[in-house]
Amino acid sequence: MGTDDDGGSAVSDARTPAQIEADIKRRRDTLAETLDEIGVRVHPKTIVGDAKAQVASRVDATLGRAYVGVNRALSQVRAGFTREDGSVRPERVIPVALVAVGLVGLVVASSRRDSGK
């Protein structure tokens, strides 16, 4: 008979004290490594670092989705104001430009009226 893989051992006449001591040393070393790994995993700096990495990953994913959404919206707007060859469609640009100028004029007039009181 020999040693079982689950850590138990069967009684054997073939094992010498040196073999038993070597087995005990090997198991101590394995246990020490395991305890070191657990210590690193539960250390506050490790926990904080892992949390920061998760947050950064989520923020990156959210920003990536936002960037794709904004880029898609801008592409659709651009497609509405340009032809397939890339030239500008004046029949769509001019009305929007006039509305923008009108809004700016209203804001300027409103601010002058408010500051003149």
Sequence and secondary structure as in RCSB ss.txt:
>XXXX:A:sequence
MGTDDDGGSAVSDARTPAQIEADIKRRRDTLAETLDEIGVRVHPKTIVGDAKAQVASRVDATLGRAYVGVNRALS
QVRAGFTREDGSVRPERVIPVALVAVGLVGLVVASSRRDSGK
>XXXX:A:secstr
  B TTS B   SS  HHHHHHHHHHHHHHHHHHHHHHHHHHSHHHHHHHHHHHHHHHHHHHHHHHHHHHHHHHH
HHHHHHB TTS B HHHHHHHHHHHHHHHHHHHHHHHHHHT 
